[in-house]
Structure formats: C-alpha cells, structure tokens
Amino acid sequence: MDLHPQTVFEAIGGEAPLRRLVDAFYDRMHGAMRECAIPQALQDRLLTAFFQTADWMRNQAG
C-alpha cells in the first residue's frame, strides 16, 4: 500500500508539462471562445447600465 500516492500534478511530470497542457488547451479554445463572445454593442449597453446604476446608488440619501 502506497502511503504517498502521486498527485495528478506529479503524475504528469510537474510544472513544465502542465504549462504545455494548459497552453495547448487555450490554443485550441481561442476560436470557440470568440464565437461565444458577447457582441460589443451588448457589452457597451451592459457597461452603461452598470455605471448608471452605480451613479443612482451613489446619489441616494442614506
């Protein structure tokens, strides 16, 4: 019975292989992430609404 089981981090070889794995994952996901991105016009409206809400809350008596 192994009293010191290997972690997944140790099993894949440590930091360098993990870095390569993460980099490969993001290289493959960049296109998919762009397809799911929120359109700029919607981002602008959400940001405006956020700041207007913050302004309204800041100007409330209390």
C-alpha positions as CSV (number, residue, x, y, z in Angstrom):
1,M,0.0,0.0,0.0
2,D,1.4,3.3,-1.1
3,L,1.3,5.8,1.8
4,H,2.3,8.7,-0.5
5,P,0.1,8.4,-3.6
6,Q,1.1,10.6,-6.6
7,T,-0.9,13.7,-7.2
8,V,-2.1,14.4,-10.8
9,F,0.4,17.3,-10.9
10,E,3.2,14.8,-10.1
11,A,1.8,12.1,-12.4
12,I,2.0,14.4,-15.5
13,G,5.6,15.4,-14.7
14,G,5.3,18.7,-12.8
15,E,5.2,22.3,-13.9
16,A,6.6,22.2,-17.4
17,P,4.2,19.5,-18.8
18,L,1.3,21.2,-17.0
19,R,2.2,24.5,-18.7
20,R,2.3,22.8,-22.1
21,L,-1.0,21.2,-21.5
22,V,-2.7,24.5,-20.4
23,D,-1.1,26.3,-23.4
24,A,-2.4,23.6,-25.8
25,F,-5.9,23.8,-24.3
26,Y,-6.1,27.6,-24.7
27,D,-4.6,27.4,-28.3
28,R,-7.5,25.1,-29.2
29,M,-10.1,27.1,-27.3
30,H,-9.4,30.7,-28.7
31,G,-11.7,30.2,-31.7
32,A,-14.5,28.7,-29.7
33,M,-14.3,31.4,-27.1
34,R,-14.5,34.1,-29.8
35,E,-17.7,32.5,-31.2
36,C,-19.3,32.7,-27.7
37,A,-18.2,36.2,-27.0
38,I,-20.8,38.8,-26.2
39,P,-21.3,41.3,-29.1
40,Q,-19.6,44.7,-28.5
41,A,-22.9,46.6,-28.7
42,L,-24.4,44.5,-25.9
43,Q,-21.2,44.9,-23.8
44,D,-21.5,48.6,-24.2
45,R,-25.1,48.6,-23.1
46,L,-24.4,46.5,-20.1
47,L,-21.5,48.7,-19.0
48,T,-23.6,51.8,-19.4
49,A,-26.4,50.2,-17.3
50,F,-23.9,49.2,-14.6
51,F,-22.5,52.7,-14.3
52,Q,-25.9,54.3,-14.4
53,T,-27.0,52.0,-11.5
54,A,-23.8,52.8,-9.6
55,D,-24.4,56.6,-10.1
56,W,-28.0,56.2,-8.9
57,M,-27.0,54.3,-5.8
58,R,-24.3,56.8,-5.0
59,N,-26.8,59.7,-5.2
60,Q,-29.3,58.1,-2.8
61,A,-29.9,59.7,0.6
62,G,-29.0,57.4,3.4
